[in-house]
Amino acid sequence: MSGRSGWARGAAMALVLAAPICLAACAGTGYQYVKSSENHTYFKVPDNWKLYDEDTVLNALKSTLSSDEISQARDNSWTTIFDASPDPSIQHVANSGSAYPVGRAIVQTLSPDSADSVSLQSLRNLFFDVDTALDNGTAHVTSYDLVEFDGGFHGSHLVGRIDTKKGSVSFNQVAVIDQASSKVYAISVSCSTGCYDKYESKIDNVVDSWTVKDN
């Protein structure tokens, strides 16, 4: 199978950009909501997980992205990053095999060309190049289900593991597009397989709470 499509590669920059987030405590549950009112999207994370705001992430990217690239990502996407480590770092998002869960959620506006090429294949390869790993015999799919949300949102929910030279990485992700194929809505949580086994219930709760509405 082929790797990521062009739109998915373009979305990679947005995956590390955190836009403003709106938080509301879930009283007595140990969780807090993360919400994008503009995109009618929300989910919940444990209240002791670190959430990174826009200024923190953009300051960390000044040496790698141009001002135009940062401005473009700000205009075309909404993203937040979260880290369960007791010693959190913005750098953990680049280490999918970390000892604690780390996650990213994104809403990415698609260009007309990208909208034409988006598919179930590109959605499942948005965060990890799963298809290439499957071809190489280094990916193991625990579950792969097609999903639909009210309003015509559709895509897939994938749970799996990828074996690398540095160790095994487990992940849980949902990625959907709207009925008009104008936006991608996706969330992923990952860490080392040993970590994943330990925190599986919390990771499931985060991903299962991913909600997208049309209004």
N, C-alpha and C positions, 0 to 999 in steps of 0.2 A: 504494500500500500504506500501511497505517497505521503509526504510529511505535511507540515502546516501549509495552508493556503496563504496567498498574499495578504488578505485582510487579517488573518490571525497573527502573522509576523508583525504587521503594523500595530496590532493591539498590544503586543508585548510591552511596548513603552508605557502604555496606559496602565498595565498591571502593577507598575511600581509607583504610580502617582496617586496619592491619597487626596481626594477632594473633601470639602467640608462635610462633616457628619453630624447628624442630629441624634442625641442619645436620650433615652427615657428609661429610668430604672423599672424593672419588673418587681414590684414590691414583694419581698419575702421569698422570691424564687431563686435568688443567687445569679440571675441573668439580667442583662440590660439590652434594650433594643438599639439597633443601628439602622437609621432610616434615611432614605433619600426621598423627600416629598415630591421633588420635581419628577422623579422617575417612578413614583408609586411603588417603591421597592423597600423591603425591610427584612431584617433577620435579627437573631439574638445571639449574644456571646456571654460566657460567664463573666460576672462583674469584676473578677480579678485578672482578666486578660487585658493586656495593654492595647489600646487603640491609637493609631497614629493619625494626626491631623495634617492638613495640607501644607502648612508652613514648615513643619518638621521634615516632611518628605522632600519637598521642593528644595529646601536648603541643602539636603544631602545629595541632591542630583545636579547642583549647579555646575559641578566640574565635569559632568558627563553629557548633559543635554543643553542644547542652545536655548536661548530665551524664546525663540519661535516654536521650538518643539514643546517646551513646557506650556506655552500659551495655547498651542493647538490641542494638547492633551486636556487642558483645563476646559476648553470649549466643547470638546467632543466626547468626554467621558466623565463618569463618576466612579471613583474607586476608593476603597478603604482597605487598610492592612491591619491585621491583629496578630498578637503574639502571646502565647500562654507562658512563656519562660518567666521564672521569678527574677531573672536578670535580663529583661527584654532589650532588644536592639533592632534598629531599623534594618540592619544588615541580615537579620535572620530570614527575611523574606526570600533572599537569594539562596538559602540553604534549606532545600525541601527535605533533607534528611536530618533535620535538627532533632534534639532530644526532647523538645516540647512542641505541641501543635503550633503551626503558623498558618495564617490564611489570608486570602485575598478575595474581595468581592468587586465586581465590575459591571457597569452598564456602559456599553460602547456603541456610539452612533456609527452606522455603516455608510460608506459612500455608495453611490449607485453601482459602481463596478463591484465593490465588495458584497453588496446585497445580492448580486447575480451569482456569486460564487459560494456563498455561505451554504453549509450542508451539515448533516449529522456528523460527517467525518471531521470537518473543520471544528465543529463544536467540541467533540471529545478530545481533540488535540490542542485545544486552546491553552491549557496550562502545562501539559506534559505531552511529549511526542509519543503518544501511546501506540499508534499504528506501527511506527518504525521499531519500537521496542518489541511489539508482538512479532514482527517479521524476524527480529533477531533472537527471539526466544527468551527475552529478558523481562517480558511483561506478563503478569498473571491477573486476569480479570475475575474479581469476586462476584460482581453483579453488574449488569448493564441493562437498563430499562429505559424505554421511551416514556417521556412524561409530557403532560399537558396541563396548563393552568387555565383558569377561566379567562376568557377574552381572546383566545386563540394563540396564546404563548405555547410553544412546543419545542422539544429538544430531548435531552437525555440526562440520566443520572448514572454516573459511573463510579464504582468503587474498585480499586485495584492496587497492584504493587508493581514497582519497577526495580529490578536488581541492577545495581551499578558497582563499579570497582570499589567505591567507598562504602558500600553497604546497600541495604534494601530500604526503599522509600514506599510508604503506603499513603494513599490519598482517597478522598471522598469529594466528588464534585457534581454540581448541577450546572448545565448550560442550556439556555433556551433563547429563541428568537421570537419577536412579536409576529403577528399575522402578516404585517406588511414587509417583513424582513428588513426593517430599518434600524433595529437595535438588537444587540446581544446582551443578555443578562446572565451573569455567571458567578458562581462562588466555588472556591476550592479550599480545603483544609488538608494539610499533609504534615508528615514528620517521619522519622525512622520507624520501621515496622515494630520494633519493640515499644516505642513510644505510642504508636497507634493502638496497639493491643491494650495498653494501659489506659488510654484516654478515649477509647472507642465510643463509649456512651455519650460523652460530652461532644465529641466530634459529630456524631450522628444528630444530636440535638441542634447543633448549629446549622448543619446543612439542611436538615428537615424543616427548619424554621424559615428557610429562604422563600420569600413571598413576593410575587410580582402581580400587579393589577393594572388594568387598562385605564382606570380613573380613580 
